[in-house]
Amino acid sequence: MTENNTSPTPEEMGAKLDEEIKETVQDWAENPQNTDFDDLDRRIDAKVRRTLAGWVGADDNADWREIGLKADANTRKAIASWVGADETADWPTITGKVENRIRLNIASLVHAEPKAEPGTEA
């Protein structure tokens, strides 16, 4: 992993998940008493869920829904800041900003005047 609590890279994430799954399968294979494939599935799910929860800033015991909501909130906040929207902006606001930037950039490339938005002067 990277230093100073920075987010891991996608490569680091993949390597970490791969390592955790391999460790879990190895442990399961070495201790097969009273276990079955459902047990292996539960163990992998728990380990991967805990790791992903940590990466998105959710509680270690978070369920998949909570992890997804936290990941969505983090993603929305980051993209909103990239496009100049408020951190609390919803997806329609963010996509509207992106669309407006694209239109303005295309208009500047072809030297066209962008259409004035309703309620503004041309």
Summary of the structure (lengths in Angstrom):
residues: 122
radius of gyration: 22.4
end to end distance: 52.1
largest distance: 76.3
contacts: 262
relative contact order: 0.06
helix: 66%
strand: 0%
